[in-house]
Amino acid sequence: MAKGKESKSKKQGKPRVHQELRGFEVSIDSFGELKSNLPIEKLNKFLDENVDDKKLAERDDYPELKKPKKKK
């Protein structure tokens, strides 16, 4: 029988999250659909503001795309 390393026990409790996403929970139902307690529009807005898009980073006009749009 081969010797195996003892697996570390998983951390208990909730992971650290960004202040704006505090309380965010997501689960997958029996049909494979994502269920969330946060509206998808709010999540997308957060990701647009805080995460760089790797596919767009190579474009020459990326800094202009990254600038926030002015609201009318």
TITI-264284 format. One record per residue (C-alpha): residue number from 1; residue in three letters; x negated, y, z. Coordinates in pm, whole numbers, plus 32768, in hexadecimal, padded with zeros to 4 digits. Each point is the difference from the previous one (the first is absolute). Layout:
BEGIN
ATOM    k    r     x     y     z
ATOM  NUM  ala     X     Y     Z
...
! end
This chain:
BEGIN
ATOM    k    r     x     y     z
ATOM    1  met  8000  8000  8000
ATOM    2  ala  7F77  8156  7FA1
ATOM    3  lys  7FC9  8108  8105
ATOM    4  gly  80DC  812D  7FD3
ATOM    5  lys  7FE7  8158  8092
ATOM    6  glu  8107  805F  80F6
ATOM    7  ser  80EC  80F4  7F5F
ATOM    8  lys  802E  814A  80B0
ATOM    9  ser  8157  803C  808C
ATOM   10  lys  80C6  8111  7F56
ATOM   11  lys  8018  814F  80AB
ATOM   12  gln  813F  8039  80BC
ATOM   13  gly  80C5  8141  7FDA
ATOM   14  lys  8030  80EF  7EE1
ATOM   15  pro  7EEB  807A  7F19
ATOM   16  arg  7F86  8167  7FF2
ATOM   17  val  80C4  80CF  7F08
ATOM   18  his  7FFF  8163  7F7B
ATOM   19  gln  80CE  80F5  80CF
ATOM   20  glu  80FF  8030  7EE7
ATOM   21  leu  803B  7E89  7FE2
ATOM   22  arg  8032  7FBA  8171
ATOM   23  gly  8122  7F0F  802C
ATOM   24  phe  7FEA  7F81  7E99
ATOM   25  glu  8059  7E90  7FE1
ATOM   26  val  8021  7F26  7ECD
ATOM   27  ser  8076  7E99  7FDA
ATOM   28  ile  8053  7F0B  7EEB
ATOM   29  asp  8158  7F5F  7FFE
ATOM   30  ser  8054  7E9F  7F8B
ATOM   31  phe  802E  807B  7E99
ATOM   32  gly  7EA3  809A  7FF5
ATOM   33  glu  807C  8165  8014
ATOM   34  leu  7F48  8101  80D0
ATOM   35  lys  80CA  8098  8119
ATOM   36  ser  7F84  8140  80A2
ATOM   37  asn  8079  80F4  8107
ATOM   38  leu  7F64  8124  7F3D
ATOM   39  pro  8096  8089  7EBC
ATOM   40  ile  7F2A  7FAA  7ED2
ATOM   41  glu  7FF8  816E  7F95
ATOM   42  lys  7F5A  8065  8148
ATOM   43  leu  7F03  7EE5  7FE3
ATOM   44  asn  7FAC  8061  7E98
ATOM   45  lys  7FD5  816D  8062
ATOM   46  phe  7F11  7F9B  8118
ATOM   47  leu  7F35  7F23  7F16
ATOM   48  asp  7FED  8111  7EF5
ATOM   49  glu  7F79  80F8  80FE
ATOM   50  asn  7F0A  7F1B  80B6
ATOM   51  val  7F84  7EF5  7F0E
ATOM   52  asp  7F2C  8037  7EC9
ATOM   53  asp  8072  7F48  7EC8
ATOM   54  lys  7ED5  7F34  7F88
ATOM   55  lys  8086  7FDE  7E9F
ATOM   56  leu  8027  8179  7FD5
ATOM   57  ala  7EB2  805A  80A2
ATOM   58  glu  7F44  7FC6  7EB7
ATOM   59  arg  80D0  8100  7F43
ATOM   60  asp  7F6E  8157  7FB9
ATOM   61  asp  813E  80B3  806D
ATOM   62  tyr  8025  7F41  8148
ATOM   63  pro  7FB8  812F  80E3
ATOM   64  glu  8122  80BB  7F5C
ATOM   65  leu  80E6  7ED3  802C
ATOM   66  lys  7F9E  7FE0  816C
ATOM   67  lys  805C  8169  8055
ATOM   68  pro  814F  8021  80B1
ATOM   69  lys  8118  807B  7F24
ATOM   70  lys  80A0  814B  8058
ATOM   71  lys  816B  7FE9  8063
ATOM   72  lys  80F3  80EE  7F5D
! end
